[in-house]
């Protein structure tokens, strides 16, 4: 038993700045623990680096100040060895006898002691309780065969807090769950101010806000960035330029180690490295969730339709996998349109994880294949469907992610450009049309029908942009090549004639345009018939030109 008036204290950290701005959450936690006795177990959950440990650390110090007779036991659940040592330290401070005897079950001795009313008030904090297996799988060490969950003491005078990245673990262990989210702008700026050596950097309001936005207002990412800024004597704009440089530069910054008195000696400080633990846990616990995370890091992290995710065995499996990622705060659900959002920094860190595993290219190709499969054609009636996928196609088609000559990418590039064209986004369609044409020139040859079709589409794009000379040059090349390769009366050749006529008409070369369109109509009537859609369209255009010309003359 503890000596009278002496409380046990095993908290390993000093107070630090990461707690900034969490007063409301702390008051809520205190109220739950001490005013609502039915919630004797409470879990704090949230994304790695969001400040869960710091909230509970501040609570521990306040408990020490307000309730000097309350014992506070801090037990890190980073691994079995650390947990065992923490239990042993707590047992010694509690004055428990028999701890060193042979195969003594230290956790059972601590449990029995705290279960007695004579132990007084106590608070147990299990920090980083992320691995559910540690809690539910039985261990035969220490002379017993029990799961860690079975060692949790019960007492009207005791309370238990868990910090965990997984909401699923939180729900399994506690009766009350509190989520810690990213900081708001004002709180994040306060943290920035407290951590900076040179507070004058905050004078640039635009740079300050942009830096915090780049770091998604995540406390650990902010502290890590400030450590780098302080060490190198740089400005916010300098650091922001590094973040915007290249993806790998951003990852390198997220992977920089830094001094942090609020973390365990064996723990890795960098935010990118911190999440590796969660990635591995997800891969071990839910294969489909790991696959979805890998897939989503290869597309745009915003507004991800659930329909874009690769199909699974059942809808239940899909919901479980999404639930796992949401439980780790890696994805957020958007109820309004049933889409998902992936944290930007998590997106980058996951890409880095896959790159280190040697599987980023493989997952990028899977994303390309899935988009090829699900992106509909550019018919007008499909517009509402393909619009929700276009920004994901744009992301995965980034030339730095995959080689141009990959067949699947060229197919997606073609569909992407056609949808943009049909949506009237001609400036955006120009580049992918040009890329497709260049790839087809190299792979298929300059006179291949597919290459000529791509060139014709690019010419139409130029025409819709008002770039008449560039459109005319391509139209002539396509038409002359098709005449030579396919013949003058081939439908594709006739289409080229009509396109060139349109380009001339746009340049007010009315006579040349009229004569060429008239010739095109006669050949289409002969080759395709008067009822063919192409013939009807060309005749209608010619009729409109004649009417417009008559109105001008009159």
C-alpha positions in Angstrom: 0.0 0.0 0.0 1.1 3.6 -0.7 2.4 5.6 2.2 -0.3 8.0 3.5 -0.5 11.2 1.3 1.9 9.8 -1.3 0.5 9.3 -4.8 2.1 7.2 -7.6 3.3 9.2 -10.6 4.8 7.4 -13.7 4.2 10.0 -16.4 7.4 10.0 -18.6 7.0 13.4 -20.3 7.1 17.1 -19.4 4.4 19.4 -20.5 4.9 20.8 -24.0 3.5 23.1 -26.7 1.5 20.5 -28.6 -1.3 20.8 -26.1 -2.0 24.4 -27.3 -5.7 25.1 -27.9 -7.2 21.8 -26.6 -8.8 23.3 -23.5 -12.4 22.5 -24.5 -11.5 18.8 -25.3 -9.7 18.6 -22.0 -12.6 20.0 -20.0 -14.9 17.5 -21.7 -12.6 14.7 -20.9 -12.4 15.8 -17.2 -16.1 16.0 -17.0 -16.6 12.5 -18.4 -14.0 11.0 -16.1 -15.0 12.6 -12.9 -18.6 13.7 -13.3 -20.0 10.8 -15.2 -18.9 7.7 -13.2 -20.5 5.3 -15.6 -17.7 6.1 -18.1 -14.8 4.6 -16.2 -13.1 3.8 -19.5 -12.6 6.5 -22.1 -10.7 6.3 -25.4 -9.1 9.3 -27.2 -8.8 8.6 -30.9 -7.6 10.5 -34.0 -5.0 10.6 -36.8 -1.4 10.0 -35.8 0.2 13.3 -35.0 -3.0 15.1 -34.1 -2.1 15.5 -30.5 -3.9 12.7 -28.6 -1.0 12.0 -26.3 -0.6 15.7 -25.6 -4.3 16.1 -24.5 -3.9 13.2 -22.0 -0.5 14.4 -20.9 -1.9 17.8 -20.0 -4.8 16.1 -18.2 -2.3 14.0 -16.2 -0.5 17.2 -15.0 -3.8 18.9 -14.1 -4.9 15.8 -12.1 -1.6 15.9 -10.3 -2.2 19.6 -9.3 -5.9 19.3 -8.5 -6.0 15.9 -6.9 -2.6 15.4 -5.2 -3.7 12.1 -3.7 -4.7 10.5 -7.0 -2.1 8.1 -8.5 -1.4 8.5 -12.2 0.0 5.5 -14.0 1.2 6.0 -17.6 1.7 2.8 -19.6 3.0 3.0 -23.2 1.5 0.2 -25.4 4.1 0.7 -28.1 5.2 -3.0 -27.6 5.0 -5.8 -25.1 8.4 -5.2 -23.6 7.8 -1.5 -22.9 4.4 -2.2 -21.4 5.9 -4.9 -19.1 8.5 -2.4 -17.9 5.9 0.2 -17.3 3.8 -2.2 -15.3 6.9 -3.2 -13.2 7.7 0.5 -12.6 4.1 1.2 -11.5 4.0 -1.8 -9.3 7.2 -0.7 -7.5 5.9 2.9 -7.0 2.6 1.4 -5.7 4.6 -0.6 -3.1 3.4 -3.9 -4.3 5.3 -6.9 -2.9 6.3 -10.1 -4.8 7.0 -8.3 -8.2 10.5 -9.9 -8.5 9.5 -13.4 -7.5 10.1 -15.9 -10.3 7.4 -15.8 -12.9 5.3 -13.3 -11.0 2.3 -12.0 -13.1 3.0 -8.3 -12.6 -0.1 -7.1 -14.5 -2.3 -9.3 -12.2 -0.6 -8.0 -9.1 -1.2 -4.4 -10.2 -4.8 -5.2 -11.2 -5.5 -6.7 -7.7 -3.9 -3.8 -5.9 -5.9 -1.1 -7.8 -9.1 -3.1 -7.4 -9.0 -2.5 -3.6 -10.6 0.5 -2.1 -7.5 1.1 0.0 -5.5 1.9 -3.2 -7.3 5.3 -3.2 -8.0 7.3 -6.4 -6.1 6.4 -9.5 -5.9 7.1 -13.2 -4.4 4.6 -15.7 -3.3 5.9 -19.1 -2.6 3.4 -21.9 -0.9 5.4 -24.5 -0.7 4.3 -28.2 -3.2 1.4 -27.7 -3.3 0.8 -31.5 -2.8 -2.9 -31.8 -6.0 -4.8 -31.0 -4.2 -8.1 -31.0 -2.2 -7.0 -27.9 -5.5 -6.6 -26.1 -7.5 -9.7 -27.2 -4.9 -12.4 -27.7 -4.0 -14.4 -24.7 -0.4 -14.6 -23.6 1.1 -17.4 -21.5 4.0 -15.3 -20.2 4.3 -14.3 -16.5 2.7 -17.5 -15.2 -0.7 -16.8 -16.7 -2.8 -17.2 -19.8 -4.9 -14.1 -20.2 -5.5 -11.3 -22.7 -4.3 -7.8 -21.8 -7.9 -6.6 -21.7 -8.5 -9.1 -18.9 -6.0 -7.3 -16.7 -7.8 -4.0 -16.6 -8.6 -3.2 -13.0 -12.1 -2.2 -11.7 -12.7 0.2 -8.9 -15.2 3.0 -8.1 -12.2 5.2 -7.4 -10.3 4.4 -10.7 -10.5 5.6 -14.2 -8.8 4.3 -17.4 -7.9 6.3 -20.5 -6.7 4.9 -23.8 -5.1 6.8 -26.7 -5.4 5.1 -30.1 -5.3 5.9 -33.7 -8.0 3.3 -34.4 -11.6 4.1 -33.6 -12.4 0.4 -33.9 -9.9 -0.3 -31.1 -11.3 2.6 -29.1 -14.8 1.2 -29.3 -13.6 -2.3 -28.3 -11.8 -1.0 -25.2 -13.9 1.9 -23.9 -17.5 2.9 -23.2 -16.9 6.5 -24.3 -14.9 7.6 -27.3 -13.6 11.2 -27.9 -12.2 12.2 -31.2 -9.3 14.7 -31.5 -9.3 16.5 -34.8 -6.9 18.8 -36.6 -6.5 22.3 -35.2 -8.5 25.3 -36.4 -6.6 28.2 -38.0 -6.3 30.3 -34.8 -5.1 27.4 -32.7 -2.6 26.2 -35.3 -1.2 29.8 -35.5 -0.8 29.9 -31.7 1.1 26.6 -31.8 3.3 28.0 -34.6 4.0 31.2 -32.6 4.9 29.3 -29.4 7.3 27.0 -31.4 9.1 29.6 -33.5 12.5 31.1 -32.6 11.8 34.1 -34.8 8.1 35.2 -34.3 8.6 38.0 -36.9 7.9 35.3 -39.5 4.3 35.5 -38.6 4.1 39.0 -40.0 3.4 37.6 -43.4 -0.2 36.6 -43.0 -0.5 35.0 -46.4 2.6 32.8 -45.9 1.5 31.8 -42.4 -1.9 30.6 -43.6 -0.5 28.9 -46.7 2.0 27.0 -44.5 -0.7 25.8 -42.1 -2.9 24.7 -45.0 -0.1 22.8 -46.6 0.4 21.0 -43.3 -3.4 20.4 -42.9 -3.3 22.1 -39.5 -1.8 18.9 -38.0 0.1 19.6 -34.8 3.0 17.2 -35.3 3.5 18.3 -38.9 3.5 21.9 -37.7 6.1 21.2 -35.0 8.2 19.2 -37.4 8.2 22.0 -39.9 9.0 24.7 -37.3 11.9 22.5 -36.1 13.3 22.5 -39.7 12.6 26.3 -40.1 14.3 27.1 -36.8 17.3 25.0 -37.5 17.9 26.4 -41.0 16.9 30.0 -40.3 14.6 30.1 -43.2 11.3 32.0 -44.0 7.9 30.4 -44.3 7.9 31.2 -48.1 11.2 29.3 -48.4 9.7 26.2 -46.7 6.5 26.5 -48.7 8.6 26.5 -51.9 10.2 23.3 -50.8 6.8 21.7 -50.2 5.7 22.7 -53.7 8.9 21.6 -55.4 8.5 17.9 -56.1 6.6 15.1 -54.4 9.8 13.5 -53.2 10.9 16.8 -51.7 7.7 17.1 -49.7 8.2 13.5 -48.5 11.8 14.2 -47.5 10.6 17.1 -45.4 7.9 15.0 -43.8 10.6 12.3 -43.0 13.0 14.7 -41.3 13.7 13.6 -37.7 13.6 16.3 -35.0 13.9 16.6 -31.2 10.6 16.1 -29.4 10.5 15.6 -25.6 6.9 14.4 -25.8 7.7 11.1 -27.6 9.2 7.8 -26.6 12.9 7.3 -27.2 12.3 4.3 -29.5 9.5 6.1 -31.4 10.1 7.7 -34.8 9.3 11.4 -34.8 8.7 12.3 -38.4 5.1 12.5 -39.4 5.6 10.3 -42.5 7.3 7.6 -40.4 4.7 7.8 -37.7 2.0 6.7 -40.1 4.1 3.7 -41.3 3.0 1.9 -38.1 -0.7 2.5 -39.0 -0.1 1.4 -42.6 1.4 -1.9 -41.4 -1.4 -2.5 -38.9 -4.0 -1.9 -41.6 -2.3 -4.3 -44.0 -2.2 -7.0 -41.3 -5.8 -6.5 -40.0 -7.7 -5.7 -43.2 -6.2 -6.6 -46.6 -9.0 -4.9 -48.6 -8.6 -1.7 -46.6 -4.8 -1.7 -47.3 -5.6 -2.3 -51.0 -8.1 0.6 -51.1 -5.5 2.9 -49.4 -2.9 1.9 -51.9 -5.4 2.5 -54.8 -6.5 5.9 -53.4 -3.0 7.2 -53.1 -2.6 6.9 -56.9 -5.6 9.1 -57.7 -6.7 12.6 -56.5 -7.2 12.5 -52.7 -10.3 14.7 -53.0 -13.9 13.6 -53.8 -13.3 9.9 -54.4 -16.5 8.2 -55.5 -17.0 4.9 -53.8 -17.9 3.5 -57.2 -14.3 4.2 -58.3 -12.9 1.7 -55.8 -12.0 -1.7 -57.2 -14.9 -4.2 -56.7 -14.8 -6.6 -53.7 -16.5 -9.8 -52.8 -19.5 -8.1 -51.2 -20.8 -4.7 -50.2 -20.2 -5.7 -46.6 -16.5 -6.2 -47.3 -16.3 -2.7 -48.9 -18.0 -1.1 -45.9 -15.7 -2.8 -43.5 -12.6 -1.7 -45.4 -13.8 1.9 -45.6 -14.7 1.7 -42.0 -11.2 0.6 -41.1 -9.6 3.5 -43.0 -12.1 5.9 -41.4 -11.4 4.5 -38.0 -7.7 5.4 -38.5 -8.8 8.9 -39.6 -7.1 8.3 -43.0 -10.3 8.9 -44.9 -13.3 11.1 -44.3 -16.8 10.3 -45.5 -18.8 13.0 -47.4 -22.5 12.0 -46.8 -23.8 14.5 -49.4 -22.5 12.6 -52.3 -21.3 9.3 -50.8 -17.7 10.1 -51.7 -14.5 9.8 -49.7 -11.6 12.2 -48.9 -8.1 11.1 -48.2 -5.9 13.4 -46.0 -3.3 15.1 -48.3 -0.3 14.3 -46.1 -1.6 10.7 -45.7 -1.9 10.5 -49.5 1.8 11.6 -49.9 3.0 9.4 -47.0 1.2 6.3 -48.5 2.7 7.0 -51.9 6.1 7.0 -50.2 5.3 3.8 -48.4 4.4 2.1 -51.7 7.5 3.5 -53.4 9.7 2.0 -50.6 7.8 -1.3 -51.0 8.5 -1.2 -54.8 4.8 -1.3 -55.6 3.8 2.3 -56.5 4.1 1.7 -60.3 1.9 -1.5 -60.0 -0.8 0.4 -58.1 -0.7 3.3 -60.5 -1.3 0.9 -63.4 -4.2 -0.6 -61.4 -5.7 2.9 -61.0 -5.3 3.5 -64.8 -7.0 0.1 -65.5 -9.9 0.9 -63.2 -10.5 4.3 -64.7 -10.4 2.8 -68.1 -13.0 0.3 -67.0 -15.4 2.7 -65.3 -15.0 6.0 -67.3 -17.9 6.0 -69.8 -17.7 7.3 -73.3 -18.1 11.0 -74.0 -21.8 10.9 -75.1 -23.7 13.8 -73.7 -26.0 11.6 -71.6 -23.0 10.3 -69.7 -21.7 13.8 -68.7 -22.8 13.7 -65.1 -21.1 10.3 -64.7 -17.7 11.1 -66.3 -17.4 14.5 -64.7 -17.0 12.9 -61.3 -14.0 10.8 -62.5 -12.2 13.4 -64.7 -10.0 14.9 -61.9 -8.9 11.4 -60.9 -8.0 10.6 -64.5 -6.0 13.9 -64.7 -4.1 12.9 -61.6 -3.1 9.4 -62.6 -2.2 10.6 -66.1 0.6 12.8 -64.7 3.6 12.0 -66.9 5.9 11.7 -63.9 3.9 8.7 -62.5 3.9 6.3 -65.5 5.6 6.0 -68.9 3.9 7.5 -71.9 4.1 4.4 -74.1 2.0 2.2 -71.7 -1.0 1.1 -73.7 -3.5 1.4 -70.9 -2.4 5.0 -70.2 -2.8 6.0 -73.8 -6.3 4.5 -73.8 -7.2 6.5 -70.7 -5.6 9.7 -72.1 -7.8 9.3 -75.2 -11.0 8.9 -73.2 -10.0 11.8 -70.9 -9.4 14.2 -73.8 -12.6 13.2 -75.5 -14.7 13.9 -72.4 -13.0 17.3 -71.9 -13.7 18.1 -75.5 -17.3 17.2 -75.2 -17.6 19.3 -72.1 -16.3 22.3 -74.1 -13.1 22.5 -72.1 -10.9 22.9 -75.2 -7.9 24.5 -73.5 -7.7 21.5 -71.2 -8.3 18.9 -74.0 -5.5 20.3 -76.1 -2.6 18.8 -74.2 -3.9 15.2 -73.8 -5.0 15.2 -77.5 -1.4 16.2 -78.4 0.1 13.6 -76.1 -2.0 10.8 -77.6 -1.1 11.9 -81.1 2.6 11.9 -80.3 2.5 8.5 -78.7 0.6 7.0 -81.6 3.1 8.5 -84.1 5.9 6.7 -82.2 4.1 3.4 -81.7 1.7 3.1 -84.7 3.3 5.5 -87.3 2.2 8.8 -88.7 -0.2 7.4 -91.3 -2.0 5.0 -89.0 -5.8 5.6 -88.9 -5.7 6.1 -85.1 -2.9 8.7 -85.4 -4.9 10.6 -88.0 -8.0 10.5 -85.9 -6.0 12.0 -83.0 -4.6 14.7 -85.2 -8.1 15.5 -86.5 -9.4 15.9 -82.9 -6.4 18.2 -82.1 -7.3 20.3 -85.2 -10.9 20.5 -84.0 -9.6 21.7 -80.6 -7.5 24.4 -82.3 -10.6 25.4 -84.3 -12.7 25.8 -81.2 -9.9 27.8 -79.6 -9.9 30.2 -82.5 -6.5 29.1 -83.7 -7.4 28.9 -87.3 -4.0 28.6 -88.9 -2.9 25.7 -86.7 -6.2 24.0 -87.3 -6.0 24.5 -91.0 -2.5 23.1 -91.2 -3.5 19.9 -89.4 -6.8 19.6 -91.3 -4.9 19.7 -94.6 -2.4 17.1 -93.4 -5.0 14.7 -92.2 -7.2 15.1 -95.3 -4.3 14.6 -97.8 -2.9 11.6 -95.9 -6.3 9.9 -95.7 -6.9 10.5 -99.4 -3.6 8.8 -100.1 -3.9 5.9 -97.6 -7.7 5.3 -97.5 -9.0 6.9 -100.7 -10.9 10.0 -101.6 -14.4 8.5 -100.9 -13.5 6.8 -97.6 -15.8 8.1 -94.7 -12.9 9.3 -92.7 -11.5 11.3 -95.7 -14.9 12.9 -96.2 -15.0 13.8 -92.5 -11.6 15.5 -93.0 -13.0 17.5 -95.9 -15.9 18.7 -93.8 -13.6 19.7 -91.0 -11.3 21.7 -93.3 -14.4 23.4 -94.8 -15.4 24.4 -91.3 -12.0 25.8 -90.6 -12.0 27.9 -93.8 -15.5 29.2 -93.0 -14.2 30.3 -89.6 -11.6 32.4 -91.4 -14.2 34.0 -93.6 -13.0 32.1 -96.7 -16.6 31.5 -97.6 -16.3 30.5 -101.3 -13.5 27.9 -100.6 -15.5 26.6 -97.6 -18.8 26.3 -99.6 -17.2 24.6 -102.5 -15.4 22.0 -100.3 -18.5 21.3 -98.2 -20.6 21.0 -101.4 -18.1 18.4 -102.8 -18.1 16.6 -99.4 -21.9 16.4 -99.5 -22.0 14.9 -103.0 -19.4 12.3 -102.1 -21.3 11.4 -98.9 -24.6 11.0 -100.7 -22.9 8.7 -103.2 -20.9 6.7 -100.7 -23.0 6.8 -97.5 -26.5 7.6 -98.8 -28.7 10.5 -98.2 -30.1 9.2 -94.9 -26.7 8.7 -93.3 -26.2 10.9 -90.2 -22.9 12.3 -91.6 -24.6 13.2 -94.9 -27.6 14.8 -93.1 -25.2 16.9 -90.9 -23.1 18.1 -93.8 -26.2 19.0 -95.9 -27.7 20.9 -92.9 -24.4 22.9 -92.5 -24.4 23.7 -96.2 -28.0 24.8 -96.1 -27.3 27.1 -93.2 -24.4 28.7 -95.0 -26.6 29.2 -98.1 -29.3 30.9 -96.0 -26.8 33.1 -94.2 -25.3 34.1 -97.5 -28.7 35.0 -98.9 -29.6 37.1 -95.9 -26.3 39.1 -96.3 -27.0 39.7 -100.0 -30.5 40.9 -99.4 
